[in-house]
Amino acid sequence: MRIDVISDVICPWCFIGKRHMETALSLLAEDGLSFTVGFRPFQLNPDMPEDGVAREQYRIKKFGSLERSQELDANVASAGLAAGIAFDFARIQRTPNTARALRLVQLAGPAGVQHAVKEALMAAYFLEGRDIGAADVLADIAHAHSLDPAQIDTDTLRAETTTLEDAARQAGINGVPSFVMNGYLLFSGAMAPSAMADRFRHAHAVLSTRAA
């Protein structure tokens, strides 16, 4: 069976959810259950300017004050450490438009490096403070995974990514990460690995029964 993770590359809970999913899948593998996993695009800020905005400015506008933004960052950082992620929000200077980064994730799918590219983009942003909306940063990550960055802006890839994101929104998804198994939306959010494993196990059993 296939699990699709609908997420954005600048969503910290998507990074945590990715880690939790990996742990959950390891637990399920001990039961003999295995899944194909892929990632689908979802822009949290589809109206973001192409060059992004200063992160501090963006966070103040979104949450009302810098203090509230820092409080939320601290909460996420704590959850991240529990998942093995050392978020470094102080290094992040800009909140990028993620359209091109999400297209890079889609480009990586047929090449079999989607997981690695997704990880590299999130690590670049959350751990190194790099602007993953910038062409040179995306080119670096593309080249590191033997991908052609010129392909990011092809009409075909633009259309593919737009279609996938539109489908998610039309299905009523408005929060990420969201987890879909064989086309069925299971849940949204970065729940604990054990709880996530239980959801996957139950869905696997139900869908297997239906298929029979």
Sequence and secondary structure as in RCSB ss.txt:
>XXXX:A:sequence
MRIDVISDVICPWCFIGKRHMETALSLLAEDGLSFTVGFRPFQLNPDMPEDGVAREQYRIKKFGSLERSQELDAN
VASAGLAAGIAFDFARIQRTPNTARALRLVQLAGPAGVQHAVKEALMAAYFLEGRDIGAADVLADIAHAHSLDPA
QIDTDTLRAETTTLEDAARQAGINGVPSFVMNGYLLFSGAMAPSAMADRFRHAHAVLSTRAA
>XXXX:A:secstr
 EEEEEE TT HHHHHHHHHHHHHHHHHHTTT   EEEEEE  S TT  TT EEHHHHHHHHHSSHHHHHHHHHH
HHHHHHHTT    GGG  EE   HHHHHHHHHHTTTT HHHHHHHHHHHHHTT   TTSHHHHHHHHHHTT  GG
GGG HHHHHHHHHHHHHHHHTT  SSSEEEETTEEEEES   HHHHHHHHHHHHHHHHHHH 
